[in-house]
């Protein structure tokens, strides 16, 4: 069964802390994504990666960084957490075929991060 | 600019009734369009996928339509059930160039089904 696993469902951190959100997929997908989801704003892309050690900024990368040292793992890092980073974070992975058509994106269960 | 717009933002219907959700997009070049269902506190799950050449696709009580010329899609839910209460998100995939591999999300329609 297809699986994207995020390390935590709920997380509470203090302002200024460095926060790591981990995501692992077991489908050998090249593409991995980090989104945040806020009420009324939908899903917004933070960063994505097409391959190991490769990363691209999404629409809202400020205050975040990512790491992809292994194909199956994509980490989101909040260098210095702030209260406006309180949100639901969703990781996803997908496969792009040689034809350029990509497969379905599979999502993790989400991490609800609260920064106090 | 590549965008996906959904309407209505929210919808309340009675159990057993039908409803239709709308999605308009400007993503180009376009690869495929998916409708996802997201239950509260969970990640989105794919319901249907439609490519450029497909007009209609059904998945149980869900029927999606696509008009690639007008860049519009709809999701029709028949005989709604309480478990249909969720957010429905329209997602468009880019095909090549600057949109290759990118997913463009609508903000979702929050559907509530009342008994």
Interface residues (C-beta under 8 A of the other chain):
Chain A: X4 X31 X33 X35 X40 X41 X42 X43 X44 X45 X48 X50 X90 X92 X94 X96 X100 X101 X102 X104 X105 X107 X108 X109 X110 X112
Chain B: X31 X32 X34 X41 X42 X43 X44 X45 X46 X49 X51 X89 X91 X93 X95 X96 X100 X101 X102 X103 X105 X106 X107 X108
